[in-house]
Amino acid sequence: MAAPLWLQGPALMAALETQGPSGVEAGMEAGMEAGMEAGVKADFVSEVEALLREKPGSFSLFQAIRLLERLHPEREPVGGFGDPDREVVRFTVPPSLNFPGGEIGAVTDGPEGSAPPRMSVNVMGLTGPVGVLPHEYTVLVSERSREKDHAMREFLDLFHHRLLSLFYLAWRKSRADLHYEDPPEGGGVPRYLLDLLGLGLEAYQDRQTVPDETLIHFSGLLVGQPRGAAALKQFIESRMGVPVEVEEFVGGWFPLPGSDRCHLGTDTASTRLGQGAVVGGEIWDQQSRVRLRIGPLDREDFDRFLPGGESHRELKGLVRFFSHDQFEFELQLILKKDDVPGVALGGETAPARLGWGSWIRSRPRETHGDETVLEL
């Protein structure tokens, strides 16, 4: 999966002016996902925090908390049972009756260098313009603060911090998309989806040919029973990015175990004419084989799906996981007619491989090359 676009420097500031909070937050979040190197990431983190301090009203409260938690994974998330001085932020409520211009009034440094930053919040509290206490308490706290007496304000902020932390956790709990950020061992939606896929136990995780996150992405297709051809087609097309056609009931010859073969001198179902006697060591089964027709492909994509190619092993793992090994699969690769090569002995092109990617022709083809059929 390609890394998303992230913003930095002047582009980040321009996004604030032109796109609003959603554009800025999307750029920051994408930046953290882009796998930045340590030095660039450090500059990016500093820039994000500087922007949050300069224009706090441009951020929503919940997204600002979420960004701080992701920018500083070394600190404790808010609302937990750890030391509050180790949390990413400390909430306060301003003792003011002014109409707030945003959910966040200010973000400032803590009283000590190692203390978490303080975030002044306008959306709820005991005092302030939306406070639940009578306005006289807000006036009282404001007057005492002007006299350099912050005892009452800091006492109320003890409750503000915990109430706002629980408010954030309640919002986060109802957002299933945010639980995807949690590691599987931490529970949440990813763990539940792995359970539905049969990969809930740690011993079964990270053993497929694709990352478990890919299977989680397609869990809506994979948890349905029975899994049909339409789901398999969508699964492969979405993951591999190539056109796919699923052909059912292809049929094929399958070997018979020795106990089911016809032997003279025994009286079993396999020796009775018209009941179970079979001449030979194989039997035709019309319903146990499925053919995947992939293409038309250009030459580069065609080679990727040949045995030894980077996509062949992944495709094999996908169909085995999808079918629980209950069916045999064969792969029919279709090469675009304009890319069908000729065979020239001693040429400079890649050597021809019989049955895989070689054609004998004397004139341009009128149809796509669909002769390559392989077992998966």
N, C-alpha and C positions, 0 to 999 in steps of 0.2 A: 504494500500500500504506500503510495507516494506521500511524502511529508507535506502537510498543508502550508499555505503561505502564512508567514508571520511578519509583523510590522516592527520596525525599530527606527530610532532616530527621528528625523523630520517627518517621515511617513506616519509614525505613530501619532505625532501631534496634529498632523493634517487630518487624520482619521477622526480625532476628537472634534475638530471644527466642522467636518463635513458629514460624518456618519453618526455622530452622537454616541451615547454610551454603549449601544449594542455593537457598533463597529469597533470601538476601542477594545471592549472586552473580548470580542471575537478574535481580534488580532493578537491580544496578549495570550489568550488561551491557546491559539494555534502556535504561537511562538514557543510555548512550553512543550508542545508536542513534537516540535520539529527536530529534536535531537541535536541541540546546539552544543558546540564545544564549550569547555569550562570557562574560558576567558570571555567569549561572546555572551554566554549565559549570565555571567556575573554582571556584565554591563547592562544586559537586558533587564535583569531583576532590579538593579538600581534605578533604571529608567522608569520601570513600572511603578515602583514605590514613590519615586519623585512626582510622577504624574498624579498618583492618588493623593498625595499631600497638597499638590498645587491646586487641583480641581476636584475636590472630593465630591462635590454636588453632581458631577457627571457620572457617578457610579451608583448603581443600586446597592443597597445594603448587603443583601445575600451574596451577590456576585463579588463584591469587594472582599467579604470574608472568605469566600471560596478561593479567590485568587491569592490571598495572603496565605492560606493553608497550603496551596500548591507551590507557592514561591518559597516557602520555608518549611519543608517536610521535616527538618530537624527539630522543630518546635511542636508542642502539644496542640492538637486541634481544640477548638473552643467547646465547652459543654461536657468535657470528660471528667474523669476522677483524678486527674493529675494535679500538679502544682499550678495554681492560676498564674504564678509568675513565669511559668514556662510556656504559656499559651501564646498563640500568634498575635493576639490583640486583646486589649482591655477596653471594655465599653464604659462610656460615661454619658450622662444626659445633661445638657446645658440648662442652667437655671434662668431661662429667659421665656418671656411671653411673646416674642417676635414670631411672625409667621415664617416657618422654615422654607428655605429655597430648595431644599433637597433632602433626601433621606439621611445623608451624612453631612454633618456640619463642618467637621475638621478632623484631621489625622495628625497627631503630634507625637514627639518622642516621649517615652516614659520618664519618670523622675530620675531614674538611674540609667546608666549606659546599657546594662544588661536587661532592663525591664522591657516588657512588650510595649509597642506603641499604643497610644490611647486614641480611641475613635469616639468622637462626639456624635451621638445618634439622636435624630429628631422624630423617629416614627412612633416611639412608645416610651413610657417611663412613669415614675411616680409624680414627677414635677415636669415643668415645661408646658408648652402650648397644648399638648395632647395628654398631659399628666392626669392621673386618676384622682390625685389629691386636690383639695381646693387650691385656688390660685394663690391664696395667702402663703402657703408653704413655699411656692416658687419665689414669691417676693422676699420671704424671710431668708431663704438660701442665697438669693442674689445679694441681699444687703450684707449678710455675713461674709460672703465671698469678697465683696468690695473692701471689707475691713481686714482682709488677709486671714480670715477665719474660715478654713475649708473643712472643718471637722464634720459638719452636718452634711455637706455635699458628698464627701467621701464615704460617709456612713450610708447614705442613700445609694451611692454608686455600687456598694457591695451587692445590693439587691438588683440594681439595674444590670450589672454584668451577668449575673446568673439568669435573670429573666430573659434577657436578650439572647444569651447563649442557648437556652432551651427553645426560644422562639425560632432561632436558626435551625436547630436540630429537628424541630417539628416540620419546618419547611423542607428540609433535606430528606426527611424520612418519606415524604409523600412524592418525591421526585425519583422515579425509577431510573431515569437516565443518569442521575448522579451516582447511583450505587454502582454503575458500571466502572467507575473510577477506582472503586475499592478492590483490593486484591481478593482472589477467590477464598483464601483462608479467612478473610475478614467477614465472610457472609455476604448478604445482599443478593441482588439479582444475578450476578455472574455465577455465584455458587449454586443458586437454584437452577439456572439453566444448564450448568454442567451436570447436575443431578438428573435432570430430565433427559440429557443426552447419554446417560450411562457412564459419565466420566467424573462423578462426584468424588470417588476415592482418589487419593493422591497417587496411588500406584498406577492408575489408568490415565493420568494427565500427562500431557507433553510427550505422547508416544505415537502420534499420528504423523502423516506426511505433511500436514499443514498445521499451523499454530491452533491451539484450542480456541483462541479468540475468533478465528475464522469460523469454526463450527458454532460458536455462540451466536455469531452474526446470522447464521442460517438456521438457527434453532427452530424457527417457525416452520420451516420445511421438514426438518429432521425428526421432530417429535411426533409428527402425525403418523398414524398407523392405519392401514398399511401404506407404505411409501410407494407412490405411483410413478409412472413414466413422466408425467408432466412436472412433478417435483424434481425428479432427477435431471431433466432437461434444464430447468431454471437454476438448479444448484450448480451444474457444471458451467453453463453459459455465464452466470454471474461471477463465478470464481475465476474461470480461465479466460473469459473475454473472447470466446470464439463461438460461431454458430454450431449448434448441436441438434441432431435429430436422433431420437431414441426409437429403435426398431425392435419390437417385441416378438416373441415366439419365432425366433430365427431357426432354432433347432440345431442339433448336433449329435455326433456319436460320442458316447460315454462308455468307458470300460466297465465291465461287470466284475465284481469280486469273485474269487474262485469258488466260493460256496454257492453262488447263484448260477454257475455255468452248468451246462448239461454234461453229466457223466454217466456212462453206461454202467449198469449193475447196481444202480441206486434207485430208490423209489421216493422221489421228492417232487415238489411242484415244478422244479426246474427241469425235470425229465419227462413230464407228461405232455404229449402232443396236444396242441390246442389250448393248453392252460398256461404253461410257463416255460416250455422248452424253447431254447434259443440256440441257433447255430452260429458259432463264433464267440468272440470274447468282448463284443461291443453291442450296445443297444442304442437305437435312435430315440432321442427325447426332444419333443417339439417345443416344450415350454420352459426349459431350464437354461436357455441361452438368450442373451440380449446383445444387440449390436448397437454401438455408438458410432454414428456417422458425423464426423467433424469436418467442417469446411463449407465452401472452398477456402483454402489457406494459401498464403504466399509461401515461397520456398523457406523462408526463415522460420515461420511458425510451423510449417510442415516438419522440418527437421527437429524442432523442439519436442514434438510428440512421438518421435521414433524412439525405440528402446535405447537407453543411454542419454536421451535428451532430458533437459531440466523439467519439462512438463509431463513426461511419461510417468515417472515415479509418483508425482503428485496426483495425477489423474487416477492411477491405479489405487492409491490409498483412498481417494475420495469415493470411488465406486464400491470398494470393499466395505468401507464404513457405512455407506448408504444402504447396501444390500445385506449387511450382516453375513456376507459370504454364502448366501443362499442361492446365488445364480452365477453362472459363468458369463463373462463379458468378453466381447471381441471389439476391436477398434478398427474402424474403416476411415482412413485418412483420405481426404479429397484435396488434390492439388489443383490450383487454378490452371486452366489450359495454357495460358500464356507463359507459365513458369515451368511447364513440363519440359525437362531437359532431354536432349539427345545423348547417345552414348558414343564417345570417341576414345579409342584406345590411345593411351599415352598423352591425353590432353592435360591441360593445366587445371581443370576443374576438379572438384572433389571426386574421389573414386565412386563408381556406381556400386550400389549394394543390391544384389539380386533379391527380388521380392519386397524390397522396402522402398527404394527410390530410384529405380532404373526403368527406362522405357526405350524400346526400339521403334523409331519412327523415321520416316523419310520426308514428311511434310507437316506443317502445323496442324495441331489437333483442333477438332471442332467441338470437343466435349472436355470437361474437366477430367483429370486423372483420378479415378476412384478404384484402382486395382489393388491398392495396398490395404490388406486386411490382416490384422495382428491379434493375437490373444493377449488379454490383459491379466 
